[in-house]
Amino acid sequence: MQVYNCLVIVFAFCAVFVAPLTYAEDRCSGAAVTEVRSLQALPIQLRHLFPSSTSGVDGIADRGGRFNATDVIAHDWPMRRFVIAAVGTSCAVVAIEYGGRAHGFELREYRLTGEGWKAGERRTLSIEPKSTSDLLTN
C-alpha cells in the first residue's frame, strides 16, 4: 500500500510540475496570433531573416511553390519552402518544409526584441502543420 501511495504522489507531482514545461506551452503562449500563408505577408523585418531568393538551393520557395523535396537537385529550385506562420505583435512561429533525405518540417519561434526579430526555439516535425493550432501545439 505504501508503494502505491508513493507512486500516486510521484505521478501527481509530474502532472502538476513537469507537464506544463512542455515546448508547446512556451510557443507564443497567451499571444493573439494571425495565420499567415505567404512569405510576402510576413512582417518585413521578420521576412528579412529568410533568404531573399526564391530560386537556387540556398533560396526559399513560397507556399505551394516548386522546391527540391528530395536529395536530388532538380532545376534551379530551392531546398526549402515556406508552409505557414502564426504571427503576433511580438512573437511568431514559422513552419518551413525542407527537402533532402531527411525531408520534414521545421518550426521556429521568433520573438520581437528591441533589436528586431530574433530566432528562438526550433523543432522538427515529420508531418505538415496545416493551421495556426498545429503550429502552437505540435
HELIX and SHEET records of a PDB file:
HELIX    1   1 GLN A    2  PHE A   13  1                                  12    
HELIX    2   2 CYS A   14  VAL A   18  3                                   5    
HELIX    3   3 ALA A   19  LEU A   21  5                                   3    
HELIX    4   4 TYR A   23  ASP A   26  1                                   4    
HELIX    5   5 LEU A   39  ALA A   41  5                                   3    
HELIX    6   6 ILE A   44  ARG A   47  1                                   4    
HELIX    7   7 THR A  132  THR A  137  1                                   6    
SHEET    1   A 3 THR A  34  VAL A  36  0                                        
SHEET    2   A 3 ARG A  80  VAL A  87 -1                                        
SHEET    3   A 3 ILE A  60  ALA A  61  1                                        
SHEET    1   B 5 THR A  34  VAL A  36  0                                        
SHEET    2   B 5 ARG A  80  VAL A  87 -1                                        
SHEET    3   B 5 CYS A  91  TYR A  98 -1                                        
SHEET    4   B 5 GLY A 104  THR A 113 -1                                        
SHEET    5   B 5 GLY A 116  LEU A 125 -1                                        
END                                                                             
